Amino acid sequence: MKRFALCFITALAALAFNAHAAGFESFAGKTPASLLKKEKPFAKAYRATIKDQDLPDWTQRLSVGLPAEIVEIGDSKLILMSACNPKTSCEDERFYILYEPADQSITGFFFLPPDMSAPGDHRMALSRWLGKTPAKERSDFLLDRALKDAMPETQQHPAVKAAN
């Protein structure tokens, strides 16, 4: 009987591990809007993260966004997605989301990129973190990505261009 119980528990653990691994792949390449509709645990975590936040209406739907990608930060595997304000051609408001399927948590970064043509622009100071407080590695990753995305290719540092 003990042997059967041990085999049963081992089989369940293997199934859970495979389902978790497949969960990451099920996110990759899908838009944030599609994930909100089809991935209920993500949608629930997202709604809880933005609840009672003073955010623009477009953040409710995430209708314009880049496909999700799997990223490794430190020794964690996460889902990264981003969305932006469709009314401004994505030039003035962006929302970066790191989703951790294991604990269904979200670290969000609502980013207001600086206006490169206006010296002394301080909009970036109004950017803010939402959801799970990010560890330094995660906050650095999201901030670097946001700044890279905001900077026109003609103004990017040569090292950033080479990395692309």
DSSP file (Angstrom, degrees, kcal/mol; ACC not computed):
  #  RESIDUE AA STRUCTURE BP1 BP2  ACC     N-H-->O    O-->H-N    N-H-->O    O-->H-N    TCO  KAPPA ALPHA  PHI   PSI    X-CA   Y-CA   Z-CA
    1    1 A M     >        0   0    0      0, 0.0     4,-2.4     0, 0.0     5,-0.2   0.000 360.0 360.0 360.0 -41.3    0.0    0.0    0.0
    2    2 A K  H  >  +     0   0    0      1,-0.2     4,-2.6     2,-0.2     5,-0.2   0.911 360.0  52.6 -61.7 -40.8    2.8    2.4    0.9
    3    3 A R  H  > S+     0   0    0      1,-0.2     4,-2.5     2,-0.2    -1,-0.2   0.915 109.2  49.0 -62.0 -42.9    4.5    1.6   -2.5
    4    4 A F  H  > S+     0   0    0      2,-0.2     4,-2.7     1,-0.2    -1,-0.2   0.924 111.6  49.2 -61.5 -45.4    1.2    2.5   -4.3
    5    5 A A  H  X S+     0   0    0     -4,-2.4     4,-2.5     1,-0.2    -2,-0.2   0.896 111.3  49.6 -62.6 -40.3    0.8    5.7   -2.4
    6    6 A L  H  X S+     0   0    0     -4,-2.6     4,-2.4     2,-0.2    -1,-0.2   0.923 112.4  46.9 -65.0 -44.2    4.4    6.7   -3.1
    7    7 A C  H  X S+     0   0    0     -4,-2.5     4,-2.5     2,-0.2    -2,-0.2   0.906 112.5  50.8 -62.8 -41.7    4.0    6.0   -6.9
    8    8 A F  H  X S+     0   0    0     -4,-2.7     4,-2.3     2,-0.2    -2,-0.2   0.924 111.6  46.3 -62.9 -45.4    0.7    7.9   -6.9
    9    9 A I  H  X S+     0   0    0     -4,-2.5     4,-2.4     2,-0.2    -1,-0.2   0.897 112.4  51.0 -64.6 -41.2    2.3   11.0   -5.2
   10   10 A T  H  X S+     0   0    0     -4,-2.4     4,-2.3     2,-0.2    -2,-0.2   0.914 110.2  49.4 -62.5 -43.2    5.3   10.8   -7.6
   11   11 A A  H  X S+     0   0    0     -4,-2.5     4,-2.4     2,-0.2    -2,-0.2   0.910 111.2  49.2 -64.0 -42.2    3.0   10.7  -10.6
   12   12 A L  H  X S+     0   0    0     -4,-2.3     4,-2.6     1,-0.2    -2,-0.2   0.909 110.3  50.8 -63.4 -41.7    1.0   13.7   -9.3
   13   13 A A  H  X S+     0   0    0     -4,-2.4     4,-2.4     2,-0.2    -2,-0.2   0.908 110.3  49.6 -62.2 -42.1    4.2   15.7   -8.7
   14   14 A A  H  X S+     0   0    0     -4,-2.3     4,-2.6     2,-0.2    -2,-0.2   0.913 111.5  48.9 -63.5 -43.4    5.4   14.9  -12.2
   15   15 A L  H  X S+     0   0    0     -4,-2.4     4,-2.5     2,-0.2    -2,-0.2   0.919 111.5  49.3 -62.6 -43.3    2.0   16.0  -13.7
   16   16 A A  H  X S+     0   0    0     -4,-2.6     4,-2.2     2,-0.2    -2,-0.2   0.910 111.4  49.3 -62.7 -42.3    2.1   19.2  -11.7
   17   17 A F  H  X S+     0   0    0     -4,-2.4     4,-2.5     2,-0.2    -2,-0.2   0.932 112.7  47.1 -63.1 -45.7    5.6   20.0  -12.8
   18   18 A N  H  X S+     0   0    0     -4,-2.6     4,-2.7     1,-0.2    -2,-0.2   0.888 111.6  50.8 -64.4 -38.9    4.8   19.4  -16.5
   19   19 A A  H  X S+     0   0    0     -4,-2.5     4,-1.7     2,-0.2    -1,-0.2   0.900 111.0  49.1 -64.6 -39.8    1.6   21.5  -16.2
   20   20 A H  H  X S+     0   0    0     -4,-2.2     4,-1.2     2,-0.2    -2,-0.2   0.929 112.7  46.8 -64.2 -45.4    3.7   24.3  -14.7
   21   21 A A  H  X S+     0   0    0     -4,-2.5     4,-1.3     1,-0.2     3,-0.5   0.912 113.0  49.0 -63.4 -42.4    6.3   24.1  -17.4
   22   22 A A  H  X S+     0   0    0     -4,-2.7     4,-2.0     1,-0.2    -1,-0.2   0.819 101.3  66.5 -66.0 -29.4    3.6   24.0  -20.1
   23   23 A G  H  X S+     0   0    0     -4,-1.7     4,-0.6     1,-0.2    -1,-0.2   0.887  99.0  50.6 -59.1 -40.0    2.0   27.0  -18.4
   24   24 A F  H >X S+     0   0    0     -4,-1.2     4,-1.3    -3,-0.5     3,-1.3   0.938 110.2  49.1 -62.5 -46.3    5.0   29.2  -19.3
   25   25 A E  H 3< S+     0   0    0     -4,-1.3    -1,-0.2     1,-0.3    -2,-0.2   0.814 101.9  63.4 -65.0 -29.5    4.9   28.1  -22.9
   26   26 A S  H 3< S+     0   0    0     -4,-2.0    -1,-0.3     1,-0.2    -2,-0.2   0.704 105.7  46.5 -69.6 -17.2    1.1   28.8  -23.1
   27   27 A F  H X< S+     0   0    0     -3,-1.3     3,-2.1    -4,-0.6    41,-0.4   0.828  86.1 104.8 -88.6 -37.0    1.9   32.5  -22.4
   28   28 A A  T 3< S+     0   0    0     -4,-1.3    41,-0.2     1,-0.3     3,-0.1  -0.166  90.2   8.0 -56.4 131.1    4.7   33.0  -24.9
   29   29 A G  T 3  S+     0   0    0     39,-3.1     2,-0.3     1,-0.3    -1,-0.3   0.331  98.5 119.1  85.0  -7.0    3.8   34.9  -28.0
   30   30 A K    <   -     0   0    0     -3,-2.1    38,-2.9    38,-0.1    -1,-0.3  -0.668  65.5-114.4 -93.5 148.5    0.3   35.9  -26.9
   31   31 A T     >  -     0   0    0     -2,-0.3     4,-2.2    36,-0.2     5,-0.2  -0.394  24.0-115.4 -75.4 155.3   -0.8   39.5  -26.5
   32   32 A P  H  > S+     0   0    0      0, 0.0     4,-2.2     0, 0.0     5,-0.2   0.895 116.6  54.4 -56.6 -40.1   -1.7   40.9  -23.1
   33   33 A A  H  > S+     0   0    0     29,-0.8     4,-1.3     1,-0.2     5,-0.1   0.908 109.0  47.5 -62.6 -41.7   -5.3   41.4  -24.1
   34   34 A S  H  > S+     0   0    0      1,-0.2     4,-2.3     2,-0.2     5,-0.3   0.880 110.3  52.4 -67.4 -37.4   -5.6   37.8  -25.2
   35   35 A L  H  X S+     0   0    0     -4,-2.2     4,-2.4     1,-0.2     8,-0.4   0.871 104.8  55.9 -66.4 -35.7   -4.1   36.6  -22.0
   36   36 A L  H  < S+     0   0    0     -4,-2.2    -1,-0.2     1,-0.2    -2,-0.2   0.859 114.5  40.6 -62.2 -33.7   -6.6   38.6  -20.0
   37   37 A K  H  < S+     0   0    0     -4,-1.3    -2,-0.2    -5,-0.2    -1,-0.2   0.838 127.1  28.6 -82.3 -34.9   -9.4   36.8  -21.8
   38   38 A K  H  < S+     0   0    0     -4,-2.3     2,-0.9     1,-0.2    -3,-0.2   0.700 107.1  65.0-107.2 -22.1   -8.0   33.3  -21.8
   39   39 A E     X  -     0   0    0     -4,-2.4     4,-2.8    -5,-0.3     3,-0.2  -0.794  59.1-174.7-108.0  91.9   -5.7   32.8  -18.8
   40   40 A K  H  > S+     0   0    0     -2,-0.9     4,-2.7     1,-0.2     5,-0.2   0.867  81.3  51.7 -58.0 -43.1   -8.0   33.1  -15.8
   41   41 A P  H  > S+     0   0    0      0, 0.0     4,-2.2     0, 0.0    -1,-0.2   0.915 113.6  45.9 -61.9 -39.3   -5.3   33.0  -13.1
   42   42 A F  H  > S+     0   0    0     -3,-0.2     4,-3.0     2,-0.2    -2,-0.2   0.946 112.6  49.9 -64.8 -47.2   -3.4   35.8  -14.8
   43   43 A A  H  X S+     0   0    0     -4,-2.8     4,-2.8    -8,-0.4     5,-0.2   0.904 111.4  49.2 -58.4 -42.6   -6.6   37.9  -15.3
   44   44 A K  H  X S+     0   0    0     -4,-2.7     4,-2.1    -5,-0.2    -1,-0.2   0.930 113.5  45.4 -63.5 -45.6   -7.4   37.5  -11.6
   45   45 A A  H  X S+     0   0    0     -4,-2.2     4,-1.8    -5,-0.2    -2,-0.2   0.898 114.1  50.1 -64.5 -40.0   -3.9   38.5  -10.5
   46   46 A Y  H  X S+     0   0    0     -4,-3.0     4,-2.2     2,-0.2     5,-0.2   0.943 110.2  48.4 -64.4 -48.2   -3.9   41.4  -12.9
   47   47 A R  H  X S+     0   0    0     -4,-2.8     4,-1.3     1,-0.2    -1,-0.2   0.896 111.8  50.3 -60.1 -40.8   -7.3   42.7  -11.8
   48   48 A A  H  < S+     0   0    0     -4,-2.1    -1,-0.2    -5,-0.2    -2,-0.2   0.870 110.0  51.9 -64.7 -35.7   -6.3   42.5   -8.2
   49   49 A T  H  < S+     0   0    0     -4,-1.8    82,-0.4     1,-0.2    -2,-0.2   0.890 116.8  36.0 -69.0 -40.6   -3.0   44.4   -9.0
   50   50 A I  H >< S+     0   0    0     -4,-2.2     3,-2.0    -5,-0.1    -1,-0.2   0.553  87.3 122.4 -93.2  -6.7   -4.7   47.3  -10.7
   51   51 A K  T 3< S+     0   0    0     -4,-1.3     3,-0.1     1,-0.3    -3,-0.0  -0.294  85.3   4.6 -57.0 135.8   -7.8   47.5   -8.5
   52   52 A D  T 3  S+     0   0    0      1,-0.2     2,-0.3     3,-0.0    -1,-0.3   0.634 100.3 130.9  63.2  16.9   -8.2   50.9   -6.8
   53   53 A Q    <   -     0   0    0     -3,-2.0     2,-1.5     2,-0.0    -1,-0.2  -0.770  65.5-122.9 -97.2 146.2   -5.3   52.3   -8.8
   54   54 A D        +     0   0    0     -2,-0.3    -3,-0.1    -3,-0.1    -1,-0.0  -0.678  58.2 145.3 -87.5  86.3   -5.6   55.6  -10.6
   55   55 A L        -     0   0    0     -2,-1.5     5,-0.1    -5,-0.2    -3,-0.0  -0.868  54.2 -91.9-123.0 155.4   -4.6   54.3  -14.0
   56   56 A P    >   -     0   0    0      0, 0.0     3,-1.6     0, 0.0     4,-0.3  -0.242  40.6-109.2 -62.9 156.3   -5.8   55.3  -17.5
   57   57 A D  T >> S+     0   0    0      1,-0.3     3,-2.2     2,-0.2     4,-0.5   0.820 112.4  68.4 -56.7 -35.6   -8.7   53.4  -19.0
   58   58 A W  H >> S+     0   0    0      1,-0.3     4,-2.4     2,-0.2     3,-0.8   0.752  87.3  68.1 -61.8 -21.8   -6.6   51.5  -21.6
   59   59 A T  H <4 S+     0   0    0     -3,-1.6    -1,-0.3     1,-0.2    -2,-0.2   0.686  89.3  65.3 -71.4 -15.8   -4.9   49.6  -18.8
   60   60 A Q  H <4 S+     0   0    0     -3,-2.2    -1,-0.2    -4,-0.3    -2,-0.2   0.834 117.8  22.8 -70.6 -31.8   -8.2   47.8  -18.1
   61   61 A R  H << S-     0   0    0     -3,-0.8    -2,-0.2    -4,-0.5   -25,-0.2   0.699  80.7-151.8-108.7 -26.2   -8.0   46.1  -21.6
   62   62 A L     <  +     0   0    0     -4,-2.4   -29,-0.8     1,-0.1   -28,-0.2   0.878  33.9 162.8  51.7  41.0   -4.3   46.1  -22.5
   63   63 A S        +     0   0    0     -5,-0.5     2,-0.6     1,-0.2    -1,-0.1   0.767  59.2  48.8 -67.2 -27.2   -5.5   46.2  -26.1
   64   64 A V  S    S+     0   0    0     20,-0.4    20,-2.4    -6,-0.2     2,-0.3  -0.945  80.6 125.5-115.8 114.6   -2.2   47.3  -27.6
   65   65 A G  E     -A   83   0A   0     -2,-0.6    18,-0.3    18,-0.3     3,-0.1  -0.994  56.9 -99.7-161.4 162.1    0.7   45.3  -26.4
   66   66 A L  E     -A   82   0A   0     16,-1.6    16,-0.7    -2,-0.3     3,-0.1  -0.571  54.7 -89.3 -83.7 150.4    3.7   43.3  -27.4
   67   67 A P  E     -     0   0A   0      0, 0.0   -36,-0.2     0, 0.0    -1,-0.1  -0.256  50.3 -99.9 -59.1 146.4    3.5   39.5  -27.3
   68   68 A A  E     -     0   0A   0    -38,-2.9   -39,-3.1   -41,-0.4     2,-0.3  -0.319  41.2-166.1 -66.0 147.9    4.5   37.9  -24.0
   69   69 A E  E     -A   80   0A   0     11,-2.6    11,-3.3   -41,-0.2     2,-0.5  -0.963  22.9-116.8-135.5 154.8    7.9   36.5  -23.6
   70   70 A I  E     -A   79   0A   0     -2,-0.3     2,-0.3     9,-0.2     9,-0.2  -0.800  38.6-179.1 -91.0 126.9    9.6   34.2  -21.1
   71   71 A V  E     -A   78   0A   0      7,-2.7     7,-3.0    -2,-0.5     2,-0.5  -0.917  22.3-140.7-126.0 152.9   12.5   35.9  -19.3
   72   72 A E  E     +A   77   0A   0     -2,-0.3     2,-0.5     5,-0.2     5,-0.2  -0.966  18.2 179.6-114.1 124.5   14.9   34.7  -16.7
   73   73 A I  E >   -A   76   0A   0      3,-2.3     3,-1.8    -2,-0.5     2,-0.3  -0.974  68.6 -39.5-124.6 115.3   15.8   37.2  -14.0
   74   74 A G  T 3  S-     0   0    0     -2,-0.5    -2,-0.0     1,-0.2     0, 0.0  -0.558 124.5 -30.0  64.9-127.0   18.3   35.8  -11.5
   75   75 A D  T 3  S+     0   0    0     -2,-0.3     2,-0.4    -3,-0.1    -1,-0.2   0.055 118.6 100.1-109.3  26.0   17.2   32.2  -11.0
   76   76 A S  E <   -A   73   0A   0     -3,-1.8    -3,-2.3     2,-0.0     2,-0.5  -0.898  61.2-146.2-112.9 141.6   13.5   32.9  -11.7
   77   77 A K  E     +A   72   0A   0     -2,-0.4     2,-0.3    -5,-0.2    -5,-0.2  -0.917  31.4 170.0-102.8 127.0   11.6   32.2  -14.9
   78   78 A L  E     -A   71   0A   0     -7,-3.0    -7,-2.7    -2,-0.5     2,-0.5  -0.859  36.2-114.9-134.4 164.9    8.9   34.9  -15.5
   79   79 A I  E     -AB  70  99A   0     20,-2.5    20,-2.9    -2,-0.3     2,-0.5  -0.917  30.3-162.5-102.0 126.4    6.4   36.0  -18.1
   80   80 A L  E     +AB  69  98A   0    -11,-3.3   -11,-2.6    -2,-0.5     2,-0.3  -0.926  17.6 159.6-110.3 132.4    7.1   39.6  -19.4
   81   81 A M  E     - B   0  97A   0     16,-2.2    16,-3.1    -2,-0.5     2,-0.3  -0.977  16.1-163.7-143.0 159.0    4.5   41.5  -21.3
   82   82 A S  E     -AB  66  96A   0    -16,-0.7   -16,-1.6    -2,-0.3     2,-0.3  -0.990   4.5-175.2-143.0 152.4    4.0   45.2  -22.0
   83   83 A A  E     -AB  65  95A   0     12,-2.2    12,-3.0    -2,-0.3     2,-0.3  -0.920   8.0-164.4-139.7 164.4    1.1   47.3  -23.2
   84   84 A C  E     - B   0  94A   0    -20,-2.4   -20,-0.4    -2,-0.3    10,-0.2  -0.924  36.1 -76.5-148.5 171.2    0.8   51.0  -24.1
   85   85 A N    > > -     0   0    0      8,-1.8     5,-2.1    -2,-0.3     3,-1.1  -0.600  34.4-161.3 -74.4 113.3   -1.6   53.8  -24.7
   86   86 A P  G > 5S+     0   0    0      0, 0.0     3,-1.0     0, 0.0    -1,-0.2   0.746  84.6  65.4 -69.0 -22.2   -3.1   53.2  -28.2
   87   87 A K  G 3 5S+     0   0    0      1,-0.2    -2,-0.1     2,-0.1     0, 0.0   0.676 107.0  40.6 -74.8 -15.7   -4.3   56.9  -28.5
   88   88 A T  G X 5S-     0   0    0     -3,-1.1     3,-1.6     5,-0.1    -1,-0.2   0.073 115.4-105.2-119.6  24.3   -0.7   58.2  -28.5
   89   89 A S  T < 5S-     0   0    0     -3,-1.0    -2,-0.1     1,-0.3    -4,-0.0   0.819  72.2 -69.4  54.3  32.0    1.0   55.6  -30.7
   90   90 A C  T 3 <S+     0   0    0     -5,-2.1    -1,-0.3     1,-0.1    -3,-0.0   0.735 108.2 120.6  64.1  25.5    2.5   54.2  -27.5
   91   91 A E  S <  S+     0   0    0     -3,-1.6    -2,-0.1    -6,-0.3     3,-0.1   0.655  74.5  28.3 -95.1 -15.4    4.8   57.2  -27.0
   92   92 A D  S    S+     0   0    0      1,-0.3     2,-0.4    -7,-0.2    -1,-0.1   0.642 115.6  37.0-125.3 -13.5    3.7   58.5  -23.6
   93   93 A E        +     0   0    0     -8,-0.2    -8,-1.8    19,-0.2     2,-0.3  -0.986  56.9 169.8-142.9 131.4    2.4   55.7  -21.4
   94   94 A R  E     -BC  84 111A   0     17,-2.3    17,-3.2    -2,-0.4     2,-0.5  -0.983  17.7-155.0-139.0 150.3    3.5   52.1  -21.1
   95   95 A F  E     -BC  83 110A   0    -12,-3.0   -12,-2.2    -2,-0.3     2,-0.4  -0.977   8.6-164.5-129.9 118.8    2.8   49.4  -18.6
   96   96 A Y  E     -BC  82 109A   0     13,-2.5    13,-2.7    -2,-0.5     2,-0.4  -0.859   8.1-166.7-104.4 136.3    5.3   46.5  -18.1
   97   97 A I  E     -BC  81 108A   0    -16,-3.1   -16,-2.2    -2,-0.4     2,-0.6  -0.984  13.5-168.0-130.3 125.7    4.1   43.4  -16.3
   98   98 A L  E     -BC  80 107A   0      9,-2.7     9,-2.3    -2,-0.4     2,-0.5  -0.968  16.9-165.9-107.8 120.8    6.1   40.5  -14.9
   99   99 A Y  E     -BC  79 106A   0    -20,-2.9   -20,-2.5    -2,-0.6     7,-0.2  -0.918  11.9-160.7-112.8 132.4    3.9   37.6  -14.1
  100  100 A E  E >>> - C   0 105A   0      5,-2.7     5,-1.4    -2,-0.5     4,-1.1  -0.883   2.7-168.2-111.7  99.0    5.0   34.7  -11.9
  101  101 A P  T 345S+     0   0    0      0, 0.0    -1,-0.1     0, 0.0     3,-0.1   0.819  79.3  68.0 -58.6 -32.4    2.7   31.7  -12.6
  102  102 A A  T 345S+     0   0    0      1,-0.2   -82,-0.0     2,-0.1    -2,-0.0   0.902 122.6  14.0 -57.1 -43.8    4.0   29.7   -9.6
  103  103 A D  T <45S-     0   0    0     -3,-0.8    -1,-0.2     2,-0.1    -3,-0.0   0.285 102.0-123.1-115.0  10.2    2.4   32.1   -7.1
  104  104 A Q  T  <5 +     0   0    0     -4,-1.1     2,-0.3     1,-0.2    -2,-0.1   0.889  61.1 147.3  50.8  46.6    0.2   34.0   -9.5
  105  105 A S  E   < -C  100   0A   0     -5,-1.4    -5,-2.7    26,-0.0     2,-0.4  -0.798  34.8-151.3-113.2 156.6    1.8   37.3   -8.6
  106  106 A I  E     -C   99   0A   0     -2,-0.3    26,-3.2    -7,-0.2     2,-0.5  -0.977  10.2-165.2-128.3 137.0    2.4   40.4  -10.7
  107  107 A T  E     -CD  98 131A   0     -9,-2.3    -9,-2.7    -2,-0.4     2,-0.4  -0.994  24.0-170.6-113.2 120.7    5.0   43.1  -10.5
  108  108 A G  E     -CD  97 130A   0     22,-3.1    22,-2.8    -2,-0.5     2,-0.4  -0.867  16.6-164.0-116.1 148.4    3.8   46.0  -12.7
  109  109 A F  E     -CD  96 129A   0    -13,-2.7   -13,-2.5    -2,-0.4     2,-0.7  -0.919   5.8-160.6-132.2 106.0    5.7   49.1  -13.8
  110  110 A F  E     -CD  95 128A   0     18,-2.6    18,-2.2    -2,-0.4     2,-0.5  -0.790  23.7-163.3 -86.4 114.9    3.6   52.0  -15.1
  111  111 A F  E     -C   94   0A   0    -17,-3.2   -17,-2.3    -2,-0.7    13,-0.1  -0.866  24.8-169.5-114.6 129.9    6.1   54.0  -17.0
  112  112 A L        -     0   0    0     -2,-0.5    15,-0.2    12,-0.2    14,-0.2  -0.912  27.7-143.0-111.6 100.0    5.9   57.6  -18.3
  113  113 A P        -     0   0    0      0, 0.0    10,-0.1     0, 0.0     2,-0.1  -0.272  21.0-105.4 -65.7 148.4    8.9   58.0  -20.6
  114  114 A P        -     0   0    0      0, 0.0     2,-0.9     0, 0.0     3,-0.1  -0.400  30.8-112.1 -69.6 149.6   10.7   61.3  -20.6
  115  115 A D    >   -     0   0    0      3,-0.2     3,-1.8     1,-0.2     6,-0.3  -0.754  26.1-159.7 -82.3 107.5   10.2   63.6  -23.5
  116  116 A M  T 3  S+     0   0    0     -2,-0.9    -1,-0.2     1,-0.3    35,-0.0   0.719  88.5  56.9 -64.6 -20.9   13.7   63.6  -25.2
  117  117 A S  T 3  S+     0   0    0      1,-0.2    -1,-0.3    -3,-0.1    -2,-0.0   0.515  98.1  67.5 -88.8  -3.4   12.9   66.8  -27.0
  118  118 A A  S X  S-     0   0    0     -3,-1.8     3,-1.7     3,-0.0    -3,-0.2  -0.847  79.8-144.1-119.7  95.0   12.2   68.7  -23.8
  119  119 A P  T 3  S+     0   0    0      0, 0.0     3,-0.1     0, 0.0    -3,-0.1  -0.277  86.9  25.0 -55.8 138.2   15.2   69.2  -21.6
  120  120 A G  T 3  S+     0   0    0      1,-0.3     2,-0.2     2,-0.0     0, 0.0   0.572  80.5 160.9  83.7   8.5   14.4   69.0  -17.9
  121  121 A D    <   -     0   0    0     -3,-1.7    -1,-0.3    -6,-0.3     3,-0.2  -0.467  17.6-175.3 -64.9 130.3   11.3   66.9  -18.5
  122  122 A H    >   +     0   0    0     -2,-0.2     3,-1.5     1,-0.1     4,-0.3   0.148  46.1 114.7-115.8  17.5   10.4   65.2  -15.2
  123  123 A R  G >   +     0   0    0      1,-0.3     3,-2.5     2,-0.2     4,-0.2   0.850  68.2  68.0 -57.3 -34.8    7.4   62.9  -16.3
  124  124 A M  G >  S+     0   0    0      1,-0.3     3,-1.8     2,-0.2    -1,-0.3   0.802  86.8  68.1 -58.8 -27.3    9.5   59.8  -15.5
  125  125 A A  G <  S+     0   0    0     -3,-1.5    -1,-0.3     1,-0.3    -2,-0.2   0.706  93.4  59.8 -64.5 -18.1    9.3   60.7  -11.8
  126  126 A L  G <  S+     0   0    0     -3,-2.5    -1,-0.3    -4,-0.3    -2,-0.2   0.453  79.9 111.0 -90.0  -1.2    5.6   60.0  -12.0
  127  127 A S    <   -     0   0    0     -3,-1.8     2,-0.3    -4,-0.2   -16,-0.2  -0.320  51.8-169.6 -65.0 156.6    6.2   56.4  -13.0
  128  128 A R  E     -D  110   0A   0    -18,-2.2   -18,-2.6     2,-0.0     2,-0.3  -0.994  23.8-117.6-154.3 159.0    5.2   53.8  -10.4
  129  129 A W  E     -D  109   0A   0     -2,-0.3     2,-0.3   -20,-0.2   -20,-0.2  -0.713  28.3-169.8 -94.8 145.1    5.3   50.3   -9.3
  130  130 A L  E     +D  108   0A   0    -22,-2.8   -22,-3.1    -2,-0.3     2,-0.2  -0.954  47.2   1.6-132.4 152.9    2.2   48.1   -8.8
  131  131 A G  E    S+D  107   0A   0    -82,-0.4   -24,-0.2    -2,-0.3     2,-0.1  -0.467 111.5  23.8  79.9-143.8    1.6   44.7   -7.3
  132  132 A K  S    S-     0   0    0    -26,-3.2    -2,-0.2    -2,-0.2   -24,-0.1  -0.377  88.5-109.6 -63.0 128.3    4.3   42.6   -5.7
  133  133 A T        -     0   0    0     -2,-0.1     2,-0.1     1,-0.1    -1,-0.1  -0.414  41.8-124.0 -60.7 124.2    7.3   44.8   -4.5
  134  134 A P        -     0   0    0      0, 0.0     2,-0.1     0, 0.0    -1,-0.1  -0.440  10.7-123.9 -78.5 144.5   10.1   44.0   -6.9
  135  135 A A     >  -     0   0    0     -2,-0.1     4,-2.6     1,-0.1     3,-0.4  -0.405  39.6 -99.7 -69.8 160.7   13.5   42.7   -5.9
  136  136 A K  H  > S+     0   0    0      1,-0.2     4,-2.9     2,-0.2     5,-0.3   0.881 123.3  54.8 -54.4 -43.0   16.3   44.9   -7.1
  137  137 A E  H  > S+     0   0    0      1,-0.2     4,-2.1     2,-0.2    -1,-0.2   0.906 112.0  44.0 -57.7 -42.5   17.1   42.5  -10.0
  138  138 A R  H  > S+     0   0    0     -3,-0.4     4,-2.6     2,-0.2     5,-0.2   0.910 114.0  48.1 -72.0 -42.3   13.5   42.7  -11.2
  139  139 A S  H  X S+     0   0    0     -4,-2.6     4,-2.6     1,-0.2     5,-0.2   0.918 113.1  49.1 -65.9 -40.5   13.1   46.5  -10.8
  140  140 A D  H  X S+     0   0    0     -4,-2.9     4,-2.7    -5,-0.3     5,-0.2   0.920 111.2  50.9 -61.6 -43.0   16.4   47.0  -12.7
  141  141 A F  H  X S+     0   0    0     -4,-2.1     4,-2.4    -5,-0.3    -2,-0.2   0.941 113.7  43.2 -59.5 -49.7   15.3   44.7  -15.4
  142  142 A L  H  X S+     0   0    0     -4,-2.6     4,-2.6     2,-0.2    -2,-0.2   0.904 114.8  49.0 -66.5 -41.2   12.0   46.5  -15.9
  143  143 A L  H  X S+     0   0    0     -4,-2.6     4,-2.6    -5,-0.2     5,-0.2   0.927 111.9  49.1 -64.7 -44.0   13.5   49.9  -15.7
  144  144 A D  H  X S+     0   0    0     -4,-2.7     4,-2.4    -5,-0.2    -2,-0.2   0.924 113.1  47.7 -59.8 -44.5   16.2   49.0  -18.2
  145  145 A R  H  X S+     0   0    0     -4,-2.4     4,-2.6    -5,-0.2    -2,-0.2   0.922 112.2  49.4 -63.2 -43.9   13.6   47.6  -20.6
  146  146 A A  H  X S+     0   0    0     -4,-2.6     4,-1.9     1,-0.2    -2,-0.2   0.922 112.9  46.1 -62.9 -44.6   11.4   50.6  -20.3
  147  147 A L  H  X S+     0   0    0     -4,-2.6     4,-1.4     2,-0.2    -1,-0.2   0.903 112.9  50.2 -66.4 -40.1   14.2   53.1  -20.9
  148  148 A K  H  < S+     0   0    0     -4,-2.4     3,-0.3    -5,-0.2    -2,-0.2   0.928 112.1  47.4 -62.6 -44.8   15.4   51.1  -23.9
  149  149 A D  H  < S+     0   0    0     -4,-2.6    -1,-0.2     1,-0.2    -2,-0.2   0.830 112.2  50.9 -65.4 -31.8   11.9   50.9  -25.4
  150  150 A A  H  < S+     0   0    0     -4,-1.9    -1,-0.2    -5,-0.2    -2,-0.2   0.743  92.5  85.3 -79.1 -23.8   11.4   54.7  -24.9
  151  151 A M  S  < S-     0   0    0     -4,-1.4     5,-0.1    -3,-0.3    -4,-0.0  -0.678  83.7-121.9 -87.2 123.5   14.6   55.8  -26.5
  152  152 A P    >>  -     0   0    0      0, 0.0     3,-2.0     0, 0.0     4,-0.7  -0.298  25.5-116.0 -58.4 145.7   14.5   56.2  -30.3
  153  153 A E  G >4 S+     0   0    0      1,-0.3     3,-0.8     2,-0.2     8,-0.1   0.815 114.5  60.9 -55.9 -32.0   17.1   54.0  -32.0
  154  154 A T  G 34 S+     0   0    0      1,-0.2    -1,-0.3     0, 0.0    -3,-0.0   0.744 109.8  41.7 -68.8 -20.8   18.9   57.1  -33.3
  155  155 A Q  G <4 S+     0   0    0     -3,-2.0    -1,-0.2     2,-0.1    -2,-0.2   0.422  88.4 118.0-104.3  -0.5   19.6   58.2  -29.7
  156  156 A Q  S << S-     0   0    0     -3,-0.8    -8,-0.0    -4,-0.7    -3,-0.0  -0.375  73.4-106.7 -70.8 145.6   20.4   54.8  -28.3
  157  157 A H    >>  -     0   0    0      1,-0.1     4,-2.0    -2,-0.1     3,-0.9  -0.407  33.1-113.2 -62.7 144.5   23.9   54.3  -26.8
  158  158 A P  H 3> S+     0   0    0      0, 0.0     4,-2.2     0, 0.0     5,-0.1   0.819 117.1  56.4 -53.8 -33.6   26.0   52.1  -29.2
  159  159 A A  H 3> S+     0   0    0      2,-0.2     4,-1.5     1,-0.2     5,-0.1   0.877 107.1  48.9 -66.6 -36.8   26.0   49.3  -26.6
  160  160 A V  H <> S+     0   0    0     -3,-0.9     4,-1.2     2,-0.2    -1,-0.2   0.917 110.7  50.2 -68.5 -43.0   22.2   49.2  -26.5
  161  161 A K  H  < S+     0   0    0     -4,-2.0     3,-0.5     1,-0.2    -2,-0.2   0.904 109.6  51.6 -60.4 -41.4   22.0   49.1  -30.3
  162  162 A A  H  < S+     0   0    0     -4,-2.2    -1,-0.2     1,-0.2    -2,-0.2   0.853 105.7  55.2 -65.1 -34.5   24.5   46.2  -30.4
  163  163 A A  H  <        0   0    0     -4,-1.5    -1,-0.2     1,-0.3    -2,-0.2   0.775 360.0 360.0 -70.2 -25.6   22.4   44.3  -27.8
  164  164 A N     <        0   0    0     -4,-1.2    -1,-0.3    -3,-0.5    -2,-0.2   0.475 360.0 360.0 -77.7 360.0   19.4   44.5  -30.1
